[in-house]
Amino acid sequence: MTTDKHRPAGVMRPGKIFISGGEISGDRQAAHLARHILQQDGGVQLYGCGGGHMRDAGVDVRLQTAQLGYVGLQESLRFSRPIREAHGQLCQMLKDERPDLAVLVDGEHFNHFLTSHLHREGIPFIYYFVPQVWFWGRWRTRGIARKARLVIPAFPAEAEIFRRKGASVEWLGHPLLDTVRPGPNPEATLIALGLDPTQPVVGMLPGSRWQEVESFSPILFAAAQKLRQQRPGLQFILPLAAPHLRPVLDSELAKAGLTDAVRIITEDVYTCLSRCELVLLSSGTATLETALLGVPMVVFYRVKPVTYFVAKRLVTSRFIAMPNILLNQPVVPELIQDDFTVERLAAEAARVLDDREHALAIRRKLAEVRAILGGSGVLDRAARRVLREAGRGVAPSQPVEACCTPATA
């Protein structure tokens, strides 16, 4: 075995980076980052917890956690025990195989515990794609700022908030700028799915968490059936967020009588969504992805009454949809709590489908979102920064901030 003492000069030892992708959204973002890390340094070992996206990207996923996402207080009860068990396994993993650096990605509830454990054990960590504290409780920044070696937020507003709390922060731009790229021939893609590209297509995204799919699908699918009855040529696609959600989606589609009317897709998602006239979706990262595609949307969300009561006192934004938050105006409709009904969802959808001027106005406003998010090459910059912190990179030839100054704020 070659030790560091006997290693030839200039040859780095194999490095180890632990990555926690937490739930499905974090799994995806961590996978994109991992691919770029390995492209720049194929000798580094990436291991940790997450899901299939990270595994496909080359991460040694020792613990499957992508199914453990939730939102809310009452909603957390179902996942409290499996999350505690997962944390116990991760603590042992980090003890048995101590990394040079840890990278926490999104997943506020899941990764919150890890920030304390890593800090206590003296393991340096980067918080990448940090949860959006700027509109959901800025008080949470203090703990992250104090413990993280570096915070890499997705939005420029977050960078300033963390900086004021004393954190080491670098805003590199939003990684979706590098990943939301539809293919060159959406019509051919639709035809391959058995859809008619001359007829309107509506996308449906009920969420990536169990609680979202179970709670939102009945209303979403009932509204889709109502729209379909009024417009026989209407076609529907549903991108599958994760394989473990397929059974409940199939069940709800069958109950709504939409089994043969909705195409569940797992590939070419951005290509298909880019061809949609409208997307009906739950609040989350998908709203920003849809905005970058320039597609009108209707956003919905609902939580338990207790969770909503608490949230109303913590949320600092008057919007929940990321495009509205970024643009600071109600560009896309939001149906929250009691407003999220079959009738309201169908009515808002019908307005976009039937009023071309209204739909075009939404598209024009959504086109402004891209400039707020920085410049492309975000993932390369982030990977380079992670490798530097892990002791496996060199300083960039120019300040990263110069590459991603937003055109508007």
N, C-alpha and C positions, 0 to 999 in steps of 0.2 A: 504493500500500500504506500502510495506517495504522500508524504506529509508536507505541510506548508514549509517546514524547515529545509526539506530536500527537494522542493519543487524548483525546476529550472527558472532562472530569472525571467521575468516578463510573462510567465504563465500563471493565470489566475486559477485559484482553486474553484471547484464547482460551487456556485452560489445557490442559496435556498431562499425563496420568497414565498411566504404564506399568503394566500389570498382567500378572503371571506366574501363570497358573493351573496350570502344570505338567501333572500327569496328570489323570485323569478326575474324581476327587473335587474337586481344586482348581478344575477347569474349572467344575464345578457351583456351588461356593461363590462363586467369582469372578463368575459370571454373576448370581447373586442380588444381590451387592453392587453390581455395575455398574448394574443396573436402578434401584436406589435412588439411586445417585449421579446418574444421568442424570435421574431424576425431580426431584431437587432442584436440579440445574444442567445444563440442556440444552446449555449452551455449552461444556462441557468436552469435550476429546477424549480418549477412552480407546483405547489401543492396546497390543499386546503379544503374548503367546503363550498358547495354551490349546487350546480345541476348539470344537465346534459350539454348546455351551450359551452360551459367552461371545459368540460371533458373533451368535447369535439375540438376545442381550441388548443389542446395540449396540456391542460392542467390535470395533475393527478388529484382527482376529487376523491378524498378519503371519506367524506361524509356528505350524504345527500340532504340538502336543507332547503332547496328551492320551493318545496311545498309548504313551508312553515310561515308564509307571509300572512299578515292580518292588519286590520285597521280598527282601532277603538278599544275601549275598556272592557265592556262585556264580551266583545268579540275575541278578546285575548284568552278567555278561559279555556277554549278548546285546545289552544296550542301551548299553554303554560308548561305542562309536563314534558311534551316532546322537546320543547326549546330548552328547558333545564337539562334534560338528558343530553342534548346536542352540545350544550355549553360544557358539560362535564367531560365529554369525549374530546372536545377541542382543547380544553385545558391540558388533558393528559397528552394529546398529540403534540402540543407546543412544548411540553416538558420533555417528551421523548425525543423530539426532533426540533430543536430550537432553530428558528430561521434567522437569517441576517436582517430581514426586514419583513414586516407584515403590511399588507394592503387591505384596507376595509373598503368595501364598495356598497354604497347605498344602504338599504336594509337597516333603518334606524333602530327598530325594536330589537332585531337580532344582534346587530353589531354593537349596541350600547354596552352590553356586558363585556364584550371583548376589549373595548377601549380601556376599561378599568383593569382588566386582567393583564393586558399587554403592558400597560404603564407600571403596574405593580411588579411585574417580572422583569422590567427593564428591557423589553423588546421594542425597538423603535418601530413606529408604524406611520403610514400615510393614510389619511382618509380621502379617498377619491370618490367623485360623484356624491359628495356629501349630501345628506337629506336637506330639503329646502327649508332651512331655518328662517329665511327672510320673510316668510309669510305664515309660518306655523310655529310660533314660539321662539323668539330670538334668545330667550333665556337659556336654551339648550346649547348655545355656542360655547359657553364658558368651559364646560367640562371637556369638550373636544379640543378647544384652543389650548387648554392647559396640558393636555396629555399627548397630542399628536406631534410628531416631528414636523409634519407638513400637511397642510390641507389644500386639496386641489378641488375647488368647487366647480360646478357646471355653469353658474351664472355670475356675471360681474357684480351684481348687487351683493351676493353672498361674500365675495372676497373682501369687500370693505367692512362688512359686519364682523367677520372673523378677525380681520386685521385690528379692528378697534378693541377686540377682546384679547389681543396680545398673541395671536396665532401667527406662525410662519405660513404664509399663504401665497400661492401662485395660481392665478386664473389663466388657463391656457386656451380657453374657448370651450364650446360645448361639443362633446364627442359625437352627438347625433349629426353634426355637419359632415362627418366622415362616413357615416353608415347609412343615412337615409338617401339611398340612390336607386331609383327605379331603373329597370332594364330598358333597353332601346325599343322594344316592340311589344307594348302592352296588349295590343289587339291580338297578336298571335298567342300570347299567354292566356288571354281570356278564352280564345277558341279552344286551346288545349284543355281547358277546364270544362269545356262543354257549354260555355256561355256565348251569348250573341253580342259582339262588340257594338252593334248598332242600337242596342237597347240599353237603357240606364241601369247602372249597377249601384247598389247601396252596400257599404261595408258595415259590419256590426262587431263591436268589441266589448263584450260584457265585463271584461276585467281579467286579471291574471291570478287572483286569489280565490280560494274556495268560496269564501263568504260572499264575494262579489258575484261570481258566476251563479251561485245558488239563489242569491237575493235578486239580482238584476235580470237574469235571463227570462223569467216568466213575463215581466213587463215589456222587455225589449222585443221578445218574439211575438207577443200579442200585438204590439204596435206594428211590427213588420207584417203580420198577417192582415192587419187592417189596411195598411198601405198597399199591399199586394192585391187585395180584393178591389180596391178603388183604381188600381193601375195594373192590369193583368200582365203587362210586359216587363214589370219591374223584376230585377234579378238581385240576389243577395249573396255576399261572400262573408265568411267568418274566419279570420286568421286564428289558428290554434295557438294559444299562449304557451301551453305546456301539455305533454301527452297525458298526464294524470287528470287533466280536466275534461278529456274527451268523453268519458262515460256520462257525466252529468249533463254535458252539452247535448249529447245524442238523446238523452232522456227528455230534456226540456224541449228540444226540437220536435220530438215525436208527440209530446203532449200538445204542442201548438199546431200540429199538422203541417210542419215545415220541413220534414225530413228530406223530401225530394226537391225542395225549393231553395235550400241554402247549401252552398258549396263551402265545406270546411277546408281551408287551405293551410299548408305547412311550408310551402316554398314560394319564392317570388312574391312575397307579401307586399313589399313596397311597390312593385310593379303593378300588382292588382289594385292596391289602394289608390295609386295615382290616377287610375282610370275611373274611379268612383265619382258619381255626382254628389254623393253625400256619405258621411260616416256617422253612425250613431255609436257613442262610446262612453265608457265610464271615465271619470277624471283620473289623470295619471300621466305618465310619460308618453303614452300613446297620443295624447292631445297635441303634444309638441311635434311628434313624428308626423301626424296628419297635417299640422300647420306647415311644416317644411315641405310637404308634398303639395301644398296649396289647395287642399280639398276642404270645402265647407263641412261643418260638423255640428252636431247637437250633443252637448255633454251632460251627463247625469251622474248623480251619486246620492246614496242614502246610507245612514248609519243608525245604530240604536239611539233612542231618545237621550239616554244618559250621555253617550259619547258626543252627540250633537250639542247638548247643553254645555259641556266642558269646552268643546271645540270653539263655540261661539265666543268664549271668553279668552281664548288663546290666539285665534287666527287674527293676523294683522292685515290681511288683504280682504277686499270686498268681493273678490272672485275666487273660484276654485280651478277653473280651466287655465292651464299655463299660457296659452296665447292671449287670453284676456288680462292675465296678470302682467305679462311682459309689455303689452301695449297699453295697459291701464285704461281699458275701455271695454264695454260689452260687445265684442266683435262676434262671438259665437254664443248661441243661447245656452244657458245653464239651468238645468232642472234639478233642484236640490230638495231632499226630504219629501214633503207632501206634494211638491210640484212635479215630482217624478211619477207620472201616471201614464197609462196607455194612451189616454186621450191627448194629454199635453205633448207627449213625445211624438205621436202621429201627426199632430197639428203643426208642430215646429218643423218636422221633417217635410211635410207637405208644402209648407211655405218655401223651403229651399228648392224643392223639386219643381214647383209650379211657377215660381217667380224668378225668372232668369236674371233680372236686374238685382234682386236681393242676393242671389247666389254669387253674382259677379262682384258685388260690393264686398262680400265676405272674402272672396279670393284676393281682391286688391289689398285689403288690410292684412291678410295673412302673409302676403309677399314681403311685408315689412319686418317680419319676425327674424328672418335669416340674418339681417344686418346686425341685429342686437347680440347675436350669439358668437361673434368673433369671425375667425377665418379658418379655412380647412387646414388639415395637418395636425389636428388636435391630438389624435391618438399617438402619432409619432413623437410629439413633444412630451406627452404624458409618459410614454414608455421610457424615453430617454431620461426623464426626471426620476422615475422609479429606479432605474438601473444605477443612476448616480448615487441615490440615497442608499442603495444596497452595496455600494462600493464597487460597482462593475461598469461605471460609465465615465465619460469625460465631460467637462463643461461644454455647453453649446457654444457655437461660434458667435452667436448674437443673443441678446436677452430675449427670453421667450415672450415677454410682454409685448415686444415690438411686433410679434407675429400675429397678435390676436386682439388688438385694440378695436373695440366695436365701432362701427360707423355711426350708430346712434345708441343712446342709452335710455 
